[in-house]
Amino acid sequence: MYNRDVINLAEAVLGDENFRISTAEACRLAALPKEETLDLLMGANKIRQKFKQNKVVTCSITNAKSGFCSENCAFCAQSSYHETGIESHPLLSEERLVEDAVKLHENGATEFSMVTSGFMLTEAELATIGRAAGRIKEQTGLLLCSSLGVLTAVRAKQLKDSGLSAYHHNLETARSFFSQVCTTHNYDDDVETVRIAKAAGLKVCCGGILGLGESWEQRVELAITLRDLDVDSIPINFLNPIAGTRMGARPLLAPQEALKCIALFRFINPQKDITICGGREVTLRDQQSWIFAAGANGLLIGNYLTTEGRDCRADMEMIKDLGLVAEQGC
């Protein structure tokens, strides 16, 4: 017998586009026992099908500037507080950024983001990103995004004018857990950057990393914060512990727990793009195709910032085999 609470909440979401699940209701879903996870997934899949049909967003990124980061995020291989042996490099050249975008476009990406480490770029670095964006826009049909640290209103307008359509800036975790993850900047710095990007007319891609040690209630807190900020796309990462970081010894989430997280975010944010990103290969293993049944409608293809992803062709074949179609999202 299916869980009646799940059915009722799914029907409420499906029947009223303005319905918003409450914190208490979301926490009840989060507290469901393992044997009822499939009930939650079935409800989330129905919600995905209504609002996203068979569309899958295929995002891609390039590590445009690696390492040297002044922030002490406990999970991050690029933090100057950690010794992880990653390859660090300054901002890539304009030519290299364009080349990376064209290659990923040819491999099936519909969206492309230039990602840099650090709290904020210099003016010269921002100018390079802007020139590259203009050329990528001319040469591909990619929706362009960037993740460049905190923003000012002036910088957000510069990025919008250069051809970018979206800005990525993760909150990483719930406000109530943030001090366990980072102490070199405030949670409000990240929230304000999201608001500045939206005010400039940029679509906002904002999510976090699950499996940092947060509680289920804090996962609900993050999902509701993202809903309240009205972000356009929610990237969900799963911690892939990197040796040398403060979270290098944390265990991976179990596959079913990770899928339950995705479903929970879909119930709370029924009409948003939910994209599964870093850590999915090591966390979900043979259950990667289940992300869509759990409510996701997006996938980051290609490599991540400091770890390798799955072959793009395998991901595109998976999407096709499931009867889904790669299209641009927000």
Secondary structure, 3 states (H helix, E strand, C coil): CCCHHHHHHHHHHHHCCCCCCCHHHHHHHHCCCHHHHHHHHHHHHHHHHHHHCCEEEEEEEEEEEECCECCCCCCCCCECCCCCCCCCECCCCHHHHHHHHHHHHHCCCCEEEEEECCCECCHHHHHHHHHHHHHHHHHCCCEEEEECECCCHHHHHHHHHHCCCEEECCCECCHHHHHHCCCCCCHHHHHHHHHHHHHCCCEEECCEEECCCCCHHHHHHHHHHHHHHCCCEEEEEECCCCCCCCCCCCCCCCHHHHHHHHHHHHHHCCCCEEEECCCHHHHHHHHCCHHHHCCCCEEECCCCCCCCCCCHHHHHHHHHHCCCEECCCC
